[in-house]
Amino acid sequence: MAESLGIHVHFAECCDIVTSLASQTEQKILYTLHRATSCQPIIICFNDFEFFGRNNEGHEDERVINFFKLEINKLFGKNTFDNQIIIVALVNSN
């Protein structure tokens, strides 16, 4: 339905974004969000979001989580409606 309205849809696999190094994960986050800003209007669907922001031991990676929050705030923090981006976090319920 989104495509019929002229809205792009991008599925970002969190398993592919998350790496063993926080700096690499941050770069992949930047790439994904940059892609979104160049393809507006767009819906970004983060698949398997439950893996996002976790380190190798399965604990929360505060650095990655805070980086993601910062980048989201940069996108939407201007209190304008210039960005035509919808972000959806999908979680596997199994």
N, C-alpha and C positions, 0 to 999 in steps of 0.2 A: 504494500500500500504506500509506503514511504516513497518508493521510486516513482510511482504514478503522480505523486505530488511534487516531484523534482527534488526530493531530499535524498542525499547520499546516506548509505549505511555502511559503517566500518565495524567489523568484528575484531576486537583485539583480544587475543588469548593471553590471559595473565600468566599462564605457565610458560609462555614464550617471552614475556616481558621480564619476569623475575629471574635474576641470575644469582650466582654465589657472591658477587661483588656489588655492593650498594651503588657504586659509581656507574657501573654498567647498567643497572636497573634504572637509574636516574636518566641515563642517556636514552634508553628505550622509551621511557615515559615521555621525554621531550619530543622524540621522533613521532610518537603516536599522537600527541596533542598538537604538534606542529602540522602534521598531516591534516588534522581536523580543521585547523584554522585556514588552510588553503583550499578546502573542499566544501565550504559552507554553501547552503545549509546542510548539516550532517547530524546523524545520530551515531554516537560511538557506544558500542556495546562491549563492555569488559566481561568476557566469559570467564567462568571459574574464579570469580573475584575473591573467594575464600582463601586463595593462595597468595593474593596480593599483600605485600607488606610483611611477609614472613621470611625469616632467615633460614639457613640450612637446618637448624635444629627445630624449626617449627614455631619459634617464638616471634613475637612482633618485632619488626625492624623499624624502630622509631625514626631513623634517618630517612628511610624510603617513604614512610607514611607522611612525615612532615614535608618532604619534598613534593609529594603528590598534592597535598593540601595547598602548599604555596603556589604551585603551578595552576591549580584550579582557581585559586583566588586571583591570580593574574588574569585569567581568562574572563572571569565574571565579576571581579571586584570593582569595576569602573561604574557600576550602577547604571549602565546603559544597556540598550538592547541591540547593540551592534553585532554581537556574536550570536550567530544562529546555530548554536551547538546544543545538543541534548546528550547528556551522559547517562548511561544506564549500566548498573552493576548487576550482572547475572550470577547467581549462585547455584551450584549443583546441590540439590536437596537429597541426593542419595547418600 
